[in-house]
């Protein structure tokens, strides 16, 4: 996969996950085919400013939480106030390419950081 696939937990016990696939910028939502499952939907997500941390290897639940904690500590150290949540971006197989964890620094996607 050459475009990131974002994964986000929607609840504390990780029983509900959302997966986001990035589509070309020039595509309008209306021009895309409708999903054939009730649990899938198309929506446009506006961009913004984010803080990221890249790492390699398999992103297990414990590793992702550790990376998020480190990233949040760095954001706070820089004088920003992160809001809850993060997105995990994956490219290809974890052994071949980097994995990114992302926390927003300004209103963006579904999490943000207040200036």
N, C-alpha and C positions, 0 to 999 in steps of 0.2 A: 504494500500500500504506500503510495507516494504522497498522499494527503493525510493529515492527522485524523485519527479516530479518537474522539473525546469520550471518556467514561466518567460518570458522576453518580455517586450514591445519593439517593433521594430521601433516605431515612437513616437513623442511627444504627440500626441492626443490619444494614446493607442488604435488605430483602428486596428493595426496589432500586433498580439502576436505570439510568438513561444513557443511551449511546448516541453521539452526534457525529455525523459524517459531513465533512466540509465539501461543498459543491462549488463549481466555478462562480466567481463573482458576478459575471455577466448574465447569469440565469435568473429569471424571475420565478418565484414560487409557483405561479399559475402555469408556467410552461413545463413543469416537471410532472412525471407520471404520478398518479395517486397511489399511495401504498395499498397493498392488498391485504393488510391485517389491521384489525381495529386498534391494536396496541401501538402501531406505527403512525406517525403523523409528520407532516412537513411544516416547518415554521422558520421564519427568517430571524436570525440573531444578529443584532447590531454589534459592531466592533467596539473597541475601547483600549485602554492601557492596562497591561497585565505585568505581573512579575512571574518569572519562570525559573525553574531549576531543572537542569538536565541530568539524567543519570542513565546508566546502562544496566542490563540484567532484567530478570523477571520481576515485574512490579507486584509483589505479593501485598496483601492487605497491610501487614506490619511495616513493610518498606515504604509503602505509599504514605502511611500515617507519619512515619519518621521523617520523610522528606517534606511533607506538608508542615510539620512542626518546625523544622529547620528553616524553611522558606518564610513562614510566618514570623519567626524570631528575627530574621534578617529584615523583613518589611518593617516591623516595629522598631528595630534598631535604627532604621533610616527615617524614623519619625512619622510613619504612616500608620493608619488604623485599618487592618484587614477585617473584612466581614466574614462570616462563616462560609464554609464550603470551598471546594477546589475542583478543578477538572484535571483529569489525567489524560494526556495526549500520547497516543502510541503511533509509531511508524513501523510498518513491517514487523518482522519477528524481533522480539526484545534482544536476542543475542546478536543481531546484525546491525541494528541502528539504535539511536538514543531514544529514551522515553523522557517525556517532560511532565512535570507537575506545575500547574498554573494557578495562581491566585490573582484576582483582579486588583488593580491599583486605582481604578476609576470605573464608574459604572460601565459594566461590560458583561456580556453573557448572563450568568445567573448569580455571580458574586461580585463584590466590589470592595474597594478600600477607600475610606474617607480621607481627604486631604485636610 
